[in-house]
Amino acid sequence: MKPISPRTTCFWGNLLLYLALQATARAQVVLNPSTKAPGSASKPVSNNFVSLSIAIHFFQDYTRTGSNGEQPNTFSRNLLSSLTESTSIAPQIRIGGTSADRTTYVPSQNTTISQVTGANGIPLNVTLNQKWFTQCFDQGNFPSGTKFIFDLPLMRNDSLAINNTLQGAQWALESIGGDRLEAFEVGNEEDLYVGQGVVPATWTVVDYAARWRNFSSAVLEGAIIPFGLGSTKRWFQGLAFSGLGANPAWTTETAFNANVDQDNTMKSVSLHNYPAGSAPWVNLGNTFMNHTAIVANLSQVNDDIAFLASSSSTENIVFNLGETNIDFTNLNMDQFEGVLGSALWTIDYIMYAASLNINRIYLHQGTTFGYAAWQPIATDTSEPKVRSPWYGLKFAAEAIGSHQGPIQIVPLDIVAMASGNVSASSGNGTDEDGSGTSTTTDTNNTQTQSAPAQILTSEKISTYAIYESSSLARIVLINFNEWNDTTPFPRPSVSFRIELPLETNSNTTAQSTSNSESSSVNTRTLTAPGGASADSGLTFGGVMWNFTTQGLPERVEGVPGTARVERSKRDGSITVEVGASEALLIDVSG
């Protein structure tokens, strides 16, 4: 055997040392947000961009309690008020869905609502009396200023169909009032009518457009104008098709080419979107905790928005995602739909949608739906509760904020650079509530392994900047790398270095960094000790919402709250940690 030379030994030693250093080296994500809104930023975003859609057969559950809706639902009211406190404007509520399209209004019915159970949590038919309207739309059920979109039936086409739709419109107007009515919808997912067996197989978007004009004209002439509302104002939200590009024959463009808005009564276009179902390939980490997938899915709206902007006849019609959520399977998908990972999805989905110039997004809700933000009343199997997706809604509402001037959002480009050693914590400075540094470590595993490197591509890292009157105000960081408390290593984290010039938010000189508010930023973390699959124990900024407090916020002892991070006196930058399966909201103004 040939002896190994000292030079060869030195080479292999250096190589092994290099590889060892690389194995322990920790990449850092560097962000360089503009201090002023760039040209790529969105158009101004509505404060109540985060709004809700509620299935009509569950609407009484969300607004009232008791077998016949005798009492207001204080739990729901407090949660709606919480969203309003975040944004200064109450979320809009759209009442609709397939169940709305199957609804009959019955003056002689004794109970407020009756329904025949169907598949996927959607009834085969629903009947309502007028008391349902007066109780459900009582102003005490909602924060001040709440506006409503009410969905009327289009599915029926018998001799009494228009009279039924007209009855619903009249009762709705009497209870909602003109000042709280945002719009009427007529119909729901009409592109699916053939599959439901309610129209001939020859049904097309042209047939839909003709029927929609007929029904909407009847509502305008028989309800809106007699109620004293202006006939020149646009009162309708149209389309409500089921998928983004799922059927190329049913799009915004094909509907307008079929003269759906021939009478110029449409104020908004709505499409529905549920990115996934219950196929075997669906899982939490790859399907939902995946920014690349969210971008690909939502980017399908670009053609619809561009079409509306392309003509003077449609440029003032806004585009809404009028019914949407994580998954079209309503039941038995809680392991994906009702966990921390789905809350992170909710944040990213909302923020990216806002960056695309969607006018407003309505997250669909239902008492038994797995993706619901809260369960408003008790069922046969569970008590009322706040569910994980609520935290996504609240985080996104806080990110958008309450500024009364223009709010704009832009996704940030990320750059990964080598820095430091692997960490298994998410320290983000000093907790203003006195709880110490904001660290999250796994305490359940007695046998641990070294944490693998975090994936730092745009698939697993998502970041946004929010601007108020063109000035940088907040930054959102989402770490989609999946971690659970059953994982055999402590929760890893990603280090973010964010370049914030010293002049950001009136910090005009290096000397002013000595002890002023602008020398630091405030951060709040969305997390759960159980990790991505946790369906309980979630906190945002150390705060939890529960039914036991009737939906009021509760500070959780021992969980870091708002943390203050000092800015570099040299260049104003900050460094923060975001744990796997966590999100961080940074208030740049400190």
ABEGO torsion letter per residue (X at the ends): XBBBBAAAAAAAAAAAAAAAAAAABBBBBBBBBBABBBAABBBBBBAAABBBBBBAAAAAAAABBEAAGABBBAAAAAAAAAAAAAAGBBBBBBBBEAAAAABBBBAABABABBBBBBBGGBBABBBBBAAAAAAAABAAABBBGBBBBBBBBAABABAAAAAAAAAAAAAAAAAAEAAABABBBBEBGAAAAAAAGABBAABBAAAAAAAAAAAAAAAAAAAAAAAGBBAABBABBBGGBABBGABAABBAAAAAAAGAAAAGABABBBBBBBABBABAABBAAAAABBAAAAAAAAAAAAAAAAAAAABAAAAABBBBBABBBABABABGAAAAAABAAAAAAAAAAAAAAAAAGBABBBBBBBAABAABABBABBBAABBBBBBAAAAAAAAAAAAAEABABBBBBBBBBBBBBBBEBBBABBBAEBBAAGAEBBBBBBAABABBBBBBBBBABAAABBBBBBBBGGBBABBBBBBABBBBAABABBBBBBBBBBBBBAABGGBABAAAAAABAAABBBBBBBBBAAEAABABGBBBGGBBBBAAAGGBBBBBBGBBBBBBBBBBAAAGBBBBBBBBGBBBBBBAAX
